[in-house]
Amino acid sequence: MERGSLTRSSRSGLFEAFLLALYAVAFGAVLWLLSQGFSFYTAPIPERAHHDGYWTWKAGGSRGHPLGIAGAAMMALMLLYSVRKRLSAMAGLGSLSRWLDLHIFLGIVGPLLIVLHSTFKVRGLVALSFWSMVVVATSGILGRYLYLQIPRTRAGEELNLAEAERLDALLTERLRDQFHLDAPAIARLEALAAGPPPRGGLLVTLGRIALHDLSASGRLGAFARGFRGVPHPVFREFERVVRQKAQLRRRLVLWTRLHDLFHYWHVVHKPFAVVMYLFLCVHVVVAVMTGYAWGGP
């Protein structure tokens, strides 16, 4: 294996470990905050003004207010991913896939902090922003799954159909020349990867694609183990190429459908994101102008 590949692999592993640590710390902090303010959060709303933790945990309290600031800051930082996608000058600042991973991290943890800031009390115009935020966060997870279904370069740039077909041909050539698979074996692999064409709406189609991917994983492993002629030292690499070829073939079969779904996802995701940011700004301005944000005993 080339040194460059090892370097990319090690960097990817370090980033994944860093991201996992970020999630662990963030979720741990959210759970700790939830436990600290639990008695206030679960108190009946009419009685909260008399609760010992009122000036601490209310939306404008000593902890509630910083939670709102931190959550809103994370929601604002999410926009940097869109900037990275559109500005070629930022192309050297990491791959799009890593930016997307951080975008999703902010889009999960930020709303959790906003929920704590709201003290689970959502009314009036704030409710529109809050539920838009919930839709944006939920649809963002679905969008990440769709993003992964579309063939991309290591840097996260989307491949066009011709590039994806060339990569598929290269994988076929590698299976034939390096691992000595014959034409019937490659045809069986492609048929296994293609599966039935999914039909239905956005959520139904996503569910069917995910179920096929889960069920195909075991069959691909069995397919790879069925070739006794592959030497043990290179079997893991052989299995990796088999799975990569199968995944790419599946994406090519679903090419039009996946791109249509990604378009429909944007149609749902973007308007709710606009509403979320608009009413977030209104909420912040009103809170500052009324002095509620800095309220104290």
C-alpha atoms as one frame of an Amber mdcrd trajectory, in Angstrom:
protein
   0.000   0.000   0.000   1.313   3.469  -0.843   2.508   5.840   1.863  -0.043
   8.457   0.742  -2.879   5.982   1.269  -1.589   5.168   4.734  -1.400   8.860
   5.566  -4.969   9.485   4.370  -6.184   6.449   6.287  -4.455   7.528   9.512
  -5.783  11.080   9.192  -9.279   9.759   8.603  -8.962   7.529  11.663  -7.768
  10.436  13.807 -10.636  12.621  12.658 -13.198   9.886  13.372 -11.721   9.407
  16.853 -11.820  13.173  17.421 -15.450  13.346  16.267 -16.409  10.415  18.490
 -14.756  12.142  21.451 -16.659  15.347  20.657 -19.974  13.468  20.680 -19.081
  11.691  23.931 -18.170  14.946  25.676 -21.199  16.803  24.295 -23.742  14.108
  25.183 -22.135  13.679  28.594 -22.433  17.426  29.212 -26.071  17.491  28.063
 -26.961  14.566  30.342 -25.177  16.237  33.281 -27.030  19.513  32.681 -30.316
  17.648  32.397 -29.696  15.894  35.707 -28.725  19.161  37.422 -31.840  20.983
  36.285 -34.188  17.989  36.340 -36.287  19.102  39.302 -36.860  22.504  37.673
 -37.604  21.066  34.233 -40.166  18.639  35.647 -41.871  21.158  37.929 -45.332
  22.371  36.785 -44.954  25.582  34.774 -47.099  27.721  37.182 -44.860  26.668
  40.079 -41.485  27.229  38.447 -41.240  30.890  39.508 -41.122  29.661  43.131
 -38.586  26.920  42.468 -35.119  27.230  44.044 -33.517  26.827  40.619 -35.654
  29.414  38.842 -32.941  32.077  38.489 -30.462  29.414  37.412 -32.356  27.308
  34.886 -34.976  29.619  33.387 -34.354  30.700  29.785 -32.722  33.953  30.942
 -31.086  32.440  34.031 -27.432  32.100  34.958 -27.236  28.718  33.231 -30.271
  28.823  30.965 -29.070  31.946  29.166 -25.550  30.619  28.340 -27.174  27.417
  27.093 -29.223  29.492  24.658 -26.145  31.431  23.540 -24.129  28.227  23.030
 -26.965  26.544  21.132 -27.561  29.576  18.903 -23.811  29.898  18.250 -23.686
  26.261  17.138 -26.658  26.815  14.850 -24.875  29.841  13.351 -21.609  27.906
  12.886 -23.536  25.307  10.898 -23.739  27.866   8.078 -19.977  27.581   7.552
 -20.569  24.278   5.769 -22.621  26.075   3.117 -19.879  28.693   2.798 -17.250
  25.937   2.406 -19.292  24.308  -0.369 -19.641  27.514  -2.359 -16.248  29.208
  -1.935 -13.449  27.634  -3.937 -10.980  29.638  -1.829 -11.823  27.364   1.127
 -11.155  24.137  -0.801  -7.868  23.633   1.030  -9.499  23.786   4.474 -10.412
  20.102   4.723 -12.694  17.801   2.764 -16.399  18.454   2.353 -17.218  15.167
   4.087 -15.424  16.288   7.259 -17.125  19.664   7.151 -20.427  17.844   6.810
 -19.618  15.657   9.819 -18.986  18.778  11.919 -22.092  20.428  10.439 -24.189
  17.478  11.624 -22.512  17.472  15.044 -23.446  21.134  15.502 -26.930  20.412
  14.146 -27.488  17.738  16.800 -25.843  19.253  19.877 -26.991  22.837  19.198
 -30.702  21.918  19.230 -30.209  19.859  22.411 -28.814  22.938  24.148 -31.697
  25.021  22.779 -34.149  22.476  24.226 -32.527  22.876  27.657 -32.544  26.660
  27.220 -36.282  26.537  26.461 -36.831  24.532  29.695 -39.128  22.312  27.599
 -41.623  25.190  27.387 -42.315  26.216  23.808 -45.085  28.683  23.047 -45.959
  31.499  20.658 -43.687  32.461  17.779 -40.757  30.704  19.442 -42.612  27.434
  18.870 -42.382  27.965  15.099 -38.621  28.369  15.284 -38.311  25.470  17.737
 -40.262  22.953  15.663 -38.540  24.142  12.503 -35.283  23.386  14.296 -36.528
  19.889  15.142 -37.460  19.283  11.486 -34.086  20.620  10.301 -32.148  18.422
  12.754 -34.158  15.309  11.906 -34.044  15.863   8.167 -30.316  16.564   8.466
 -29.731  13.005   9.661 -31.695  11.695   6.664 -29.750  14.051   4.414 -26.463
  12.653   5.692 -27.601   9.161   4.763 -28.585  10.328   1.276 -25.270  12.170
   0.942 -23.439   8.900   1.535 -25.448   7.145  -1.163 -24.118   9.411  -3.925
 -20.618   8.458  -5.183 -17.990  11.001  -4.194 -14.250  11.579  -4.198 -12.180
  11.311  -1.017 -12.546  15.084  -0.659 -16.335  14.763  -0.729 -16.861  16.174
  -4.222 -19.747  14.510  -6.071 -18.806  12.296  -9.029 -20.688  12.695 -12.273
 -22.161   9.633 -13.957 -19.229   9.159 -16.349 -16.700   9.326 -13.494 -18.706
   6.850 -11.414 -18.921   4.438 -14.341 -15.157   4.707 -14.904 -14.560   3.899
 -11.229 -16.915   0.933 -11.521 -14.941  -0.317 -14.531 -11.661   0.053 -12.618
 -13.045  -1.968  -9.706 -14.222  -4.657 -12.130 -10.774  -4.747 -13.719  -9.142
  -5.048 -10.308 -11.393  -7.934  -9.279 -10.582  -9.679 -12.532  -6.834  -9.029
 -12.722  -5.727  -9.006  -9.090  -8.188 -11.450  -7.547  -8.951 -13.550 -10.662
 -12.752 -13.348 -10.639 -14.258 -14.515 -13.916 -17.127 -12.837 -15.778 -19.911
 -15.031 -14.272 -18.667 -14.272 -10.734 -18.625 -10.528 -11.405 -22.109 -10.772
 -12.924 -23.353 -12.548  -9.741 -21.842  -9.793  -7.617 -23.508  -7.067  -9.697
 -26.873  -8.849  -9.537 -26.491  -9.211  -5.756 -25.685  -5.508  -5.429 -28.494
  -4.241  -7.652 -31.402  -5.736  -5.701 -35.021  -4.756  -6.331 -35.708  -1.152
  -7.401 -37.185   0.772  -4.419 -40.479   2.564  -4.961 -42.554   4.978  -2.913
 -42.088   8.353  -1.276 -38.973   9.817   0.296 -39.128   8.047   3.657 -40.350
   4.734   2.214 -37.622   4.703  -0.427 -34.930   5.586   2.107 -36.169   2.802
   4.360 -36.093   0.257   1.552 -32.592   1.303   0.476 -31.350   1.044   4.067
 -32.950  -2.383   4.553 -31.385  -3.634   1.321 -27.964  -2.361   2.386 -28.260
  -4.089   5.766 -29.431  -7.373   4.299 -26.869  -7.263   1.473 -23.952  -6.865
   3.901 -24.123 -10.475   5.053 -24.613 -11.782   1.506 -21.569  -9.846   0.280
 -19.471 -11.315   3.082 -20.630 -14.809   2.106 -19.861 -14.031  -1.549 -16.290
 -13.001  -0.673 -15.716 -16.038   1.576 -16.862 -18.303  -1.246 -13.660 -17.666
  -3.195 -11.148 -20.076  -1.702  -8.439 -19.095  -4.146  -7.880 -15.659  -2.583
  -4.776 -15.812  -0.314  -5.465 -15.105   3.350  -3.054 -12.100   3.587  -5.028
 -10.192   0.947  -8.532 -11.451   1.814  -9.493  -8.336   3.779  -8.520  -6.155
   0.842 -10.445  -8.452  -1.490 -13.559  -8.216   0.689 -13.205  -4.426   0.834
 -13.041  -4.194  -2.971 -16.048  -6.533  -3.292 -18.091  -4.310  -0.983 -16.904
  -1.133  -2.716 -17.810  -2.563  -6.128 -21.237  -3.724  -4.871 -21.992  -0.373
  -3.258 -21.018   1.560  -6.358 -23.039  -0.754  -8.602 -26.076  -0.246  -6.359
 -25.614   3.533  -6.542 -25.365   3.410 -10.333 -28.587   1.387 -10.563 -30.303
   3.966  -8.318 -28.532   6.977  -9.839 -31.595   8.910 -11.019 -33.719   7.950
  -8.017 -31.057   8.984  -5.491 -30.543  12.358  -7.127 -34.300  12.935  -7.237
 -34.547  12.066  -3.545 -31.675  14.411  -2.712 -33.496  17.190  -4.598 -36.738
  16.533  -2.694 -34.795  16.479   0.563 -33.460  19.972  -0.180 -37.016  21.136
  -0.917 -38.021  20.073   2.611 -34.832  20.958   4.481 -34.040  24.455   3.202
 -37.370  26.248   3.851 -37.489  24.975   7.433 -33.875  26.076   7.898 -34.751
  29.587   6.667 -37.720  29.775   9.051 -35.569  28.496  11.911 -32.853  31.109
  11.420 -35.332  33.923  10.819 -37.256  33.364  14.042 -34.049  32.621  15.946
 -32.875  36.138  15.049 -36.260  37.611  16.020 -36.169  35.758  19.340 -32.653
  36.996  20.164 -33.455  40.597  19.252 -36.678  40.623  21.304 -34.953  38.990
  24.296 -32.153  41.578  24.281 -34.457  44.566  23.725 -36.788  43.559  26.543
 -33.939  42.822  28.921 -35.259  39.311  29.518 -32.007  37.746  28.358 -30.067
  39.331  31.197 -32.734  39.000  33.859 -31.616  38.216  37.414 -32.993  38.052
  40.921
